[in-house]
Amino acid sequence: MSVFPNAQNFRVDKMRLNVLNTPDNRIDGWKMLLKNVASNALDDSRARFDAPKCDEDTRVEVTKELMDWIQDCEAPQRLLCMTGAAGAGKSALQQTIAEGCSGSNTLGSAFFFSAGDPTRNNLSRVVPTIACQLGLHNPALRDAISKVIEHSPLIFEKKIKIQMDMLVVTPFKRLCASGELDRNTFPHAILIDGLDECCGEENQAELLSTIKHCLLDNDLPFRVFIASRPEWAIRSALHSEPEGYLYQLAYHIPLSDKYDATGDIRRYLWTNLQDIGRRSHDRRAQSQWPTKEDIEKLVAAASGQFIYAATVVKYVSERHGSPVDRLGAIINWTPEGGQQTRPLELLDVLYRNILSNTKELYEAVDTNRGRDFLSLVRAHQINSDCRMGGIRDGARNFDEIISLEEGGHQVLFSDLHSLVFVRQHQGQT
């Protein structure tokens, strides 16, 4: 005998009646979707105020290549993966592309991962965020997505492959077939930045697999642009042998290798530092500052990494103190200098976090040997720099010298591809 005969969609919790539906006895699917969206991950989110983007006269070549690929809907490869070292400017390029696509009405959705933000450093909100943005472009699609959620309110607890199929693929295909949605005019660019910022290699791999099986294997118009450091998940998926299931499907741009950013970094520094000088109250900064010698020292120190130049500009632009003195502190600063000021502290934090995470991963699987990760990396660096008796051994031979198993250097550097360039064909790092 039921206490509430024929009742639906409520629960009794400590003798309180909590209604889960709307006044008209319907679950509101769209409201449920909004509660599972990562608003901080949007390209125009206020949480990403002053997000990095490319200056108008920088990264012109690669920006054009990216936009051309997005706009060429007839090109066979519907997935573009751009990899690059930490600080190579991937997020700035993604933001630039997002704004360009938004202006041309081709931006379907964007998701910017961030390791420090719990709403966008995991997979739980990725598909709802993508589905929400797509639904906002078409009322019929929005209604279809809402109905899916109303019929399956536990969908947000399911695997992301199921979420993507139910919230994006199936409704989109059905509306195209019924003529309620024109696939040829629908905003088709899906941008995903910072895949490496998603916690857990297995989660990064799961998202790549979901994109492949749900978006690429189906007849959909979407073109997906992913940017990431070259960490294990994306590196193994793009590799030609043996498990690289995206190798034939993806257009791969290795940012650090393919494009020399030196000229762009030089222009960026000149433009921004001169602008800071013009606005400064320090007369020294208002004429013939910075010097050409200053710029060239900074360009050399940047080593092709935009994050170095951006950090310099941010530090010099601080209102407290003179930009001339601040720039001098950067140029003359050395880790051994004992100075209290740390003008490149943000850069130190980035690289320290990468090294720390990699050290933990390596030593976690190397517990029986008790080897120190940083000591092994340092030993390989010294050998690569020809400092050991003036003779540089190949990495394979050097593994034997420091008692690493065969191929040990590959394991050692497997999670450091965002910082270290590994010349596999020469067997050196």
Stockholm file with secondary structure:
# STOCKHOLM 1.0

chainA/1-429         MSVFPNAQNFRVDKMRLNVLNTPDNRIDGWKMLLKNVASNALDDSRARFDAPKCDEDTRVEVTKELMDWIQDCEAPQRLLCMTGAAGAGKSALQQTIAEGCSGSNTLGSAFFFSAGDPTRNNLSRVVPTIACQLGLHNPALRDAISKVIEHSPLIFEKKIKIQMDMLVVTPFKRLCASGELDRNTFPHAILIDGLDECCGEENQAELLSTIKHCLLDNDLPFRVFIASRPEWAIRSALHSEPEGYLYQLAYHIPLSDKYDATGDIRRYLWTNLQDIGRRSHDRRAQSQWPTKEDIEKLVAAASGQFIYAATVVKYVSERHGSPVDRLGAIINWTPEGGQQTRPLELLDVLYRNILSNTKELYEAVDTNRGRDFLSLVRAHQINSDCRMGGIRDGARNFDEIISLEEGGHQVLFSDLHSLVFVRQHQGQT
#=GR chainA/1-429 SS CCSSTTCCSEEEETTEEEECSCTTSCCCHHHHHHHTCCGGGSTTCGGGTTCCCCCTTSSHHHHHHHHHHHHCTTSSCCEEEEECCTTSSHHHHHHHHHHHHHHTTCEEEEEECCTTCTTSSSSTTHHHHHHHHHHTTCHHHHHHHHHHHHHCTTGGGSCHHHHHIIIIIHHHHHHHHHTSSCTTTSCCEEEEECGGGSSCHHHHHHHHHHIIIIIISSCCCCEEEEEECCCHHHHHHHCSSSSCTTTTTEEEEEHHHHCCCHHHHHHHHHHHHHHHHHHCSCGGGSSSCSCHHHHHHHHHHHTTCHHHHHHHHHHHTCSSSCHHHHHHHHHHCCGGGCCSCCTTHHHHHHHHHHHHHHHHHHHHSCTTTTCCHHHHHHHHHHHHTTCSTTCCCCHHHHHHHTTCCTTHHHHHTTTCTTTCCCBGGGTBC
#=GC SS_cons         CCSSTTCCSEEEETTEEEECSCTTSCCCHHHHHHHTCCGGGSTTCGGGTTCCCCCTTSSHHHHHHHHHHHHCTTSSCCEEEEECCTTSSHHHHHHHHHHHHHHTTCEEEEEECCTTCTTSSSSTTHHHHHHHHHHTTCHHHHHHHHHHHHHCTTGGGSCHHHHHIIIIIHHHHHHHHHTSSCTTTSCCEEEEECGGGSSCHHHHHHHHHHIIIIIISSCCCCEEEEEECCCHHHHHHHCSSSSCTTTTTEEEEEHHHHCCCHHHHHHHHHHHHHHHHHHCSCGGGSSSCSCHHHHHHHHHHHTTCHHHHHHHHHHHTCSSSCHHHHHHHHHHCCGGGCCSCCTTHHHHHHHHHHHHHHHHHHHHSCTTTTCCHHHHHHHHHHHHTTCSTTCCCCHHHHHHHTTCCTTHHHHHTTTCTTTCCCBGGGTBC
//
